[in-house]
Structure formats: C-alpha cells, structure tokens
Amino acid sequence: MDFRAHGTSTTPAGGDLSWAGTADDVLAVIDDLGLAAPFGVGHSMGGAALVLAEQQRPGTFRGLWLFEPIVFPAAMAEGLGAANPMSEQALRRRDVFDSKYEAVQNYAKKPPLCEMDDEVLELYVDHGFEEQADGSVRLRCRPENEAQLYRMGAAHDAFSGLSEVECPVVVARGRVDGFGPAGFAARIASAIPHGVLADFPGLGHFGPLEGLDDVADSIRTAATSART
C-alpha cells in the first residue's frame, strides 16, 4: 500500500501527516479489501503504522512482523521533539532527474539507497517517480511531505500502549551501531506480551530491501506460526 503523500496516494486535505493518520490508512485498506485477521509486515514508519492500527482496533491482525519500527520509548520521544536532522536532509533531496535510468544510477552510488538489492532499487524508482511532460521524472513523495513525516516521527504514543498488543509480534533489527531504531528494538519486543526479537546483524535499517532471502524466510516462518 502507498501511505498518504506516498506513491499514487494523495495528501489529505489540510496536509495531515501525523503518524496516527498512517494507522487510519492501514485500516482503510484492510476494510476496503475485506481482509479478516491478516498477517502484517511493516518496515520503519510502516511498522509503527501497523502497531498503531492494532492499538486503535485490537484484533485487527493475527500477527505482525516489524523491521525496526519507529516506536520511540517515551523519554527518547520527549528528547527528540520535532527536531530531526533527516527533515533537513529531505528538504535538500534532489527530486527531479532526466530519466528513471539516471535516478537509478545516482542512487546506486550513494548511501543509504546503494545498499538496496539492485532489483528493489529499480522498483523503488519505477514506482516512486512520475514522468513529467518534458520526459523527466519527479519523486511522487514531495520533499516537504517527507520532511514533515520525519518531524512527526516522535509525536505518537505507540510505545506506551505496547502491552495492549496481544497478537504475536516479531520485532526484527539489523546491526546495532549507535543511536537508531535497531538500538531500541529489543525494548519494543520485550514490552509486547508475545513479542520476539529477531537479529539480522548483517543488515542496515533498510534490511528488508537488502537481504531479501533471509528476511523472506523469517516472515514466512512468523506468518505460518501465527496461523496455529
């Protein structure tokens, strides 16, 4: 699914880019597709959105697999506030390229997207950009929207409600190298009644887009276990 302001989804009237709204997006898709107790897989903001959706409507998921969900412990969230250096980076992001080929070649040489699997990077560019009348391509997620989403990353209270998430949850993380989502993944897993921590020390924060086979095996195992 494309969250609000991403891909081919629209930006809400009034520009609401709170992460609580991403939970509404998840539930809207589930309802529209008529899904009954699906197994949810989310990465980063997507992982937080699934947690928020389950908290908003308990019993929505039969299980979850989350890679480094952005669910800050309360003290950490208070310290961050709206300040986020990634917001400033997003505002400086180049958003127009002469072609999708040029975009792929650009990203393939620079971290962090250069760590993606080659096929995934091509898919990211293919679906994340829209063609313009002059033949150039432009990012669908506008830099100003991405910046606002980063600013709102600490402005939700999903962590305080983790004890209410009753479905089995695998919280996966890549290598722990200082402050970052991998560093507090263990706290998230331990706060969930049926939470389990899964380590992928060879992967970074974009792990699901890097180590496809190992990640897919972990997801299959968790999904199968959640059926029983």
Secondary structure, DSSP 8 states (H G I E B T S, - for coil): ---TTSTT----TT----HHHHHHHHHHHHHHHT-SS-EEEEETHHHHHHHHHHHHSTTS-SEEEEES-----HHHHHHHTT--HHHHHHHT---EES-HHHHHHHHTTSTTGGGS-HHHHHHHHHHHEEE-TTS-EEESS-HHHHHHHHHGGGS--GGGGGGG--S-EEEEE----SSSGGGGHHHHHHHSTTEEEEE-TT--TTGGGT-HHHHHHHHHHHHHHHH-
